[in-house]
Amino acid sequence: MTDSGETGRTATDAVHLDGITKRFPGVVANDDVDLQVERGSVHALLGENGAGKTTLMNVLYGLYEPDEGRVVVDGTPRDFDSPRDAIDAGVGMIHQHFMLVDPMTVTENITLGNEPERWLGLSIDRERAREEVVDLSERYGFDVDPDARIEDVGVGVQQRVEILKALYRGADVLILDEPTAVLTPQEVRELFGVFEELTAQGKTIIFITHKLREAMTAADDITVLRAGKTVGTLGAADASRERLAELMVGREILLDVDRPAADPGETVLDVRDLTVEDTRGVRAVDDVSLSVREGEVFGIAGVDGNGQAELVEAIAGLREVDGGAISLGGWDATDASRRDRIDAGMAYVPEDRQESGLVMDFDLVSNGLLGSQHARPFAENGRIDWDAAREHAEEIVAEYDVRPANVDARAASLSGGNQQKFVVGREFARDPRLVVASHPTRGVDVGSTEFIHDRINDLRSDGRAVLLVSSKLDEVQSLSDRLAVIYEGSFVDVVDPDAVTEEQLGLLMAGEQPDADVSVGEVSQ
């Protein structure tokens, strides 16, 4: 394969996007983009945040009409006015944020709007609907309980329900937008197994990603977009992480984190015997203790849903503590407000940027003020200095390459990755003593991930304390000085991230002890 965009294959394309251009006010999101996807293959669409990946797939799915170019599906030119037209043509899309009804069952969600009927359409044939879902699940090797309610199943199962929903509607081409963003490593491997099952039965997969390893592992071919243009299509077997990263960003990227030797100082964060309940009143954090010192990154690894979210929310002041104590630099912060913790030097990058990090209807100037709207240099005597606030937002946008570079834009208008970069930039700019960072590079492209990793290392080198939670094992291993593994609300071990293997971490994350002793001792040092 070459970087020319041609795969050299003679098989009929399932999808051919020819010269697609899509403009928005002030932005050319797609600029004369070509994409050819072979039937029965897995094709990765790779690029930075804002490169135009999702826009291009929204054109294929009928959410946007192209300003120029044509859409060809199975050799037939198509003019989609809506997703309904795309679905009728055999194109389905699974969005990054799932569109399921939580109180309803798996069967009800899959068949919603297309339920089999009886009595001349007077009622839904629920038994037949369930049978059809079971048959569909078995045909593709999906392990899904048709009677389970969506609110009671994990994220990986919800994703399979979304895929089954598209298949139920007759999809032959499946588009998945950042499908691994909310999955654990085990669930990622299971998803790629699903890809194999689907393509073995003639389905075609296009998945949007910015993760190099995943594109190389799961795809047959990889198309890279940069700044709205196609810059190359490679066979995955011929690709390298370095080559893909360079195509994405337009420059050489250092993919491995250079972490200098630690020189930890005084304890900044001290957590003792912490107990926290979740929203259902169930104990999510069970007697957890930890400390983080100046010049140290303390990492936490674990499968999502094992209490790490409740732990960091309690430390950040967003969730009530049911037992134990939290100390920040010797100050008792157990019952302190979020504002008091910010004033005491705590910065917080939340797990959910849209729920806890941003006000989506606010512009970036106002969002840059969040948490600092009461303090100098942005406010004095109850009055906000909007010139200072604008300058602050512009500095974040410039330093963290937030796109589009318009501080008057609403947060909701930014892609997820650019929202994340803005939140990280705002929190790191607080000059904090302690940074609590929960999944700081979730949804962020390789170039911006490198930049955020460098900033975390800068904070560490400058004597700041960092508590890092991440579902990316390579990230939490490469950045942490000590690494705790959480399982069912408790730490099962604290390990040396340089010595522990991914297999050993996987066992610990499942609540099992590996054969070799990888512990470094207490959580407090």
N, C-alpha and C positions, 0 to 999 in steps of 0.2 A: 504494500500500500504506500501511497505517497501522500503529500500534504495538498494535493490538488483538489480534493473533494470528490474524486472518482474512486469507487471501490474496485472497478475493473471486472465486476461480476456481470453475468448475462441474465441472471434470473430476474423475473418480473419484480419491480418495486411495489411494495405495499403502499408506500407514501413517496410522493415527489413534490416538494415545495420548490417552485421555480421563480426566482427573482422576487421574493417577498419583501415588500417595503411597507412598514407601518409607522406612521407619524402621530405624535401627540403634540399639543401646543409646546413649542420650544424644544422638542426632543424627537430625534429619529431613533425609535427603539429597534427597528429592524431595517437594514439598509441593503437591499438587493441580495437577500439571503437565499442560498440554494441548500436543499437537504434531500438526500435520497436514502431511503430505508428499505432494505431487502425484506421481502416477506419471510416470516418465520425466524427472524433474527432479533437480537437484543441490541439496540442502538442507544448509546449514551450521548446526551447533549450537555457538553461541558462548558463552563465559563464562569467568569467572576459575577458577583452580584451586580445587576444592572447591565449585563452584557446582552440582554434581549432574549434569553432562553424561554422564560415563561410567556412572554409576549408572542413569540413564534408559535408555541404550542397552543396558546389561546386562539391564534388564527386558525390552526388546524382543527381545533375543537369548536369553532364557530362562535366563540365569545367576542372576537374582533373580526372586522372585515378588513382585508389588506387594502392599502391605498394603491399598490401596484403588485403585479405578479399573479401566479395562479396556484391553486391547490389541486393536486391529482391524487386520487385514492384508487388503488387497484386499476390503474390505467385510465380512469375516467375523470376528466376535469370536473371539479365541484365548485359550487358557489353557495357556501353555507351562510344562511341568515341568522342561525341560532344553533346552540348545542343540540337541539332536537334534530336538526338536519344532519349534523355530524353523527349523532347516534344512529340515525336511520341508515347512514352510509357505512356503519360498522366501526366508528371511532368513539372510544370511551376515554374519559380522563379521571384520574384519581388525584385530587388536589392535596396540597401539603396539609391543609387543615380539613379534616374529614367532615363530610356533610351527612351525618347520621343523626337519627332521633334517639336520644339516650334511653327513654323509658320503654321504647319498643323492642321487640325481639329481633334476633338476627333475620329470621324469615320475613318478618314484617318490613324491615329495612330493605332487604334485597328486592322484594317484590313491590315495594311502595310505588303506586301510580301505574303498575302493570300487573295487578293481581288477577289471577284466574277467577272467572266468575261462574256462577251457577244460577239456575232459575231465570234464564234470559237476562242476566245482568242485574238481577235484583239483590244479590248478595255475593260476598266473596267466598270462594271455595278454599277455606283455610287448610283443609287436609291436603288438597292437591298442591297448594302453594308450598307446604312443608315438604311434600314428596319431591317437588321439582328442585327445591333448594338442596335437599339431601343428595339427589341424583347429580346435580351440578357440582357439589362439593366433592363427591366421590370420583367424578369424572376427572377432576384436576388434582386429586390427592390432597384436598384441603381438610384439615382437622378442625371443623367448626360445628359447634352445637347449635342447631337451628332454633332451639327454644330459649337460648340464653338471651338475657337483656343486654343491650349495648353498654349500659352503665355498669354492668358487672364483669365485663371482659377487658383484657388488657389491650394496649395500643396495637400490638402486633396482630391480634385477632380482628380488631376493628379495621385494620388495613385490608385484611383478607376479605372482610365483608364488603368493603368498597370495591375490591377487584371482582368479587362474585356478583355484585350489583351491576357492574358494567358488562360482565359476561352474560348475565341473565337478559340483558337488553340487546344481546347479539353482537357485542364488540369483537372485532377481529384485530383491531389495532388498539393497544392500551397505552395511554400516556400517563406516566407517574411523575409528579412534581416533587422533587427532593424526598423520595420515598423512605430514606433511612434516617431522616432528621430526628425522629422521635423514637427510634428503635434501639434496643440493646444490641451488643455484638452478636449474641445468639440469634436474636430475631432477624438481624441483617442476613446472616447465613441462611436462615429459613426462607427469607424473602427471595434470595437468589436461587434457592431450590425451587420455589414457585415459578420463577422465570423459566427455569429449565423445563418444568412440567408444561407450561403454557406454550413455549416455542416448539416443544416436541409434538404438540397437537396443532401446529400451524399458526398459532397466534403470533403477532408481532408486538414487540415491546419497545417503547421509547421512554427513557427515563432521564429526567433533568437532575443534574448533580453538579457539585463543585469539588467532590472528593475524588482525588486521583486514583487511589488504590481501588475504590469501589468500581470506578469506570473500567479500569484495567481487568478487574476480577470478573465482573458480570457481563460486560458488553462484548459483542463481536466486532463492532465498529464504533468509533468515537469521533463526533464532530465537535469542534471547538469554535465558540463564538467569542469575539472581543469587540466591545464598543458597537454592538449591533451588526457586525459583519462576520461572515464565515472566514476563519483564518486557516482551516485545515480539517481534513477527515483522514483518520488513521485506522488501520486495523489494530485491535487491542493487542494482538500478539506482537506487533511491531512497535508498540508505544513504550515509552519510559516515563516515569514520574517527572524527571527533569525536563524532557521534551514537552510534555503536556503542560507543565507549569509555565514554561517559557512561552508557549503558544497562548495560554490564557492571559498572561500578564504583560507580555511583550518585553520581558527582561528575565535574566537569570534569577531564580529563587533558591534561597537556602532552605531546604526542606527539613533539616535536622536542627533541633534546638541546641544552641551552645550554652550550657549552663555552667558557669564558673563555680569553683568550690565555695561552699557556704561558710559564712562567718557569723552565726547567729548571736544576737545580743539578749536583751532583757525580754521577758514575757510580755506580750502586748494583749493577747486574748487568752483568757483562762476560763474554761467551761468545766463545771463540777457537777457530776451526778445529774445531768439534765434529763428531765422527763417531759415529753410533749405529746398531747393528744391531737389527732386529726379532726377534720370537720364532723366526723361521725361519732366522736367521743372515744375512738379506739386509740390505744397507746401506740404512737408511731415512732417515738424516740424513747428508748428504754435505758435510763441510767448511763448516759454517755458523758465521758470526760475527755477533754483535749486541751492542748495549749499550742499557741502559735507565737513564735518569737520574732524579734526584729531581724530582718535579713533572711527570712525563711519562708518557703512555700510549703504549707501543709495541705496535702491532697486527700480527697475522699473519693473512693471508687465504689461502685455498687450498681446493681440492676435498678433501674428506675422503680420507684414505689416502695423502697425499703427504708424510708424515713429521712433520706438526705434532704428532701425538699422542706420538710417540717423542721429539721435541725437548723438549716441556714435561715429560714424565715424567723425562727425563734431568736437566733443570734442577731439578726438584722432588726428585730423589733416589730415584725409584722405578724407574729403569732404569740399568743399567751403561753407562758411557761407554767407547767403544772407541778414542777418540782426541780430542785437544784438551783445553781447560781451561774451567772455570767458576769465576768469581770473584764473591763477594758482599761488596761494600764493601771490596775489597782482600784479603779472606780467601779462600784457595784452598778451594773447596767441591767440587772435581771428584770426590773419592772420599769425601766426607762423608756421614754417615748422614742419613736423613730427620729424625730427632730433632735432630741438630746444626744442620740448616738451619732448623728451626723456632726453635731457641734463638737463631740468628743473625738472626732477623727475617723469615723467609720464610713467607708464607701461601700456600696452594694450594687452588684450587677445581678439582677434577678433572673430566674430561670425562664419566666414568661415575660418577654419584653413588652408585649402588648397589654397584658393585664397589670403588671406592676412597674414597668419601666418608663412608659410613655402615656401621655394623654393623646389619643389618636387624632382628636379633632383640633388639637393645638398645633401651631406652627413650631418650627425648630427653635426659634428664639425663646418662646415660652417653655418648651420642653427642656431647653438647656438650663433654665432657672430652677427646675424642680428640685426641692430639697435645700435650695439656697436663696429662695425668694425673700427670706426674712433677714438675710445677713449681708454685710459688706463684702465685696464692693458693689453688689447689685441692689442693695436696699439700705436705706437709712431713714430713721424716724417714720417708718411705715410707708415710705415712697420708693417705688422701683425706678432705678436708673436704666431706662430702656436702651440707651445708647451703649452702656456697658454690657447689657444683656445680649444685644445684637453682636457686639464685638466678640463676646465669649462664644456664642453659637458659631460665628464665622471661623473662629480658631479651631473649634472641634471639627467642623466640616472640612476644613483644609487639611488638618493634621491627620485625620482618619479617613480621608478620601471618601467622604459621604457623597453619594450621587442620587439625584442631581444636586449640584452645589448651590442650593437656593435655600437660605434660612427662612424665607417666608413660606416655604412649602409645608403643608400639613404632614404630620408624622404618618398618617394613614396612606399618603401618596407614595411613600418610599417602599422599596422592596424590603422583605424581612431582613436580609443581610445588612442593608444600609441602616435600617432601624437599629440593629444590634450594634453596628459600629458607632452610631451616635450615642447610644446608652453607655457603652464602654468608655468612649471618649469623655463624656460628661463626668462619669464616676471617677475615672483616673485623674481628672483635672482638679479634684477636690483637695489635692495635697494631703492624702489620707495617711494616718498611722497604720490603719488596718483596711485591707480590701477583702471583702467577702464576695467571691466571684463564682456564680453558679452557671455553668455551661457558657463561658464567655465568648466562645467562637461558634456557638450553635447557629447554623445557617449562614456562615461567613465563608467567603472564598479563600483560596490558598494564599493569595497575596496579602489580604487583610489579616488572615490567621497568623502569618509570619510576623506582621507588624504588631498585633496584639500580644503574641508570645514575647516579642522583644520588649514591649512596654512592661509586661509582668516581670521579666528579668531585670529591667531597669529599676522597678519598684523594689525588688528584692535587693539589688546591689546598693540601693540608696537607703537600706535599713528599714524598709517598710515590711510589715507582716502581711502575708497573703494566705487566705483560706480558700482553696480551689476545689470545686466540685465539678466533675466532668464525666460524661458518658463515653468520651473518647479515650480509650486506654492509652494510646500512644501519647496523647496530650498530657494526661495526668501523670504518666510515668516520666515523661521527658522534662516536665516543669517542676515536679515536687522534690523536696528534700526528704520528707517522710510521707508515707502513703498509708492511710487507714482504709480498711475495707469494711463497709457497712452491710449488714444482713439482718432483715427483720427488726430494724430499729436499734441494733447494737453493733459496736465494733467487734469484729471477729479476730482482727489482727492489725498490727501496724508493721509495715514492711519497708525494706530498702528498695526504692523504685528502680535502682540500677541493677539490683541482683535478682529481683523476682521476675519470673517469666509470665507471659500472657496466659499460659495454661494454668500456672499456679494461681494467678489472679482469678481466672475463671472459676476454679474450684472454691476459692475463698468467697467469691461473690455468690456462689450457690450454697454457702454455709458449710462447706466441707474443708477439712485441713489437708493440704498437700503433703506428700511423703517427706519432702525436705523441709527443714526449719528455715523459714524466710523472715521470721520476726526480728524486729530491731528493739523490742522491749516495750516500754510504757508509752502511752500517748503524750505524757508530759515529760519534757526533758529540759 
